[in-house]
């Protein structure tokens, strides 16, 4: 798969870590996250080997959290999960993000007759 970039995303390591705003791209064997801490202005990058991803899920934010909406969870082998979501996106945008990075199979679409 060639490298694919998505729209602006927010991501973090773990459930409570600092959130970075940036982008995600997918190479043939890695997923690369880049971002900037909006408060400190620190640039960060994280490369995740695809074989280190044990599971992927789309979850809704916990009630009362400041996260708002759904996010993609990348469960990693022997490491904290990575949470990511499109900035200003809906739950559908989160599903599309998961598919764009190539980790979730695309289900058959139902056509509405008319």
PyMOL commands that set and color helices and strands:
alter all, ss='L'
color gray80, all
select helices_A, chain A and resi 50-52+91-100
alter helices_A, ss='H'
color red, helices_A
select strands_A, chain A and resi 4-5+9-13+20-26+30-37+43-49+53-60+70-76+82-86
alter strands_A, ss='S'
color yellow, strands_A
deselect
rebuild
show_as cartoon
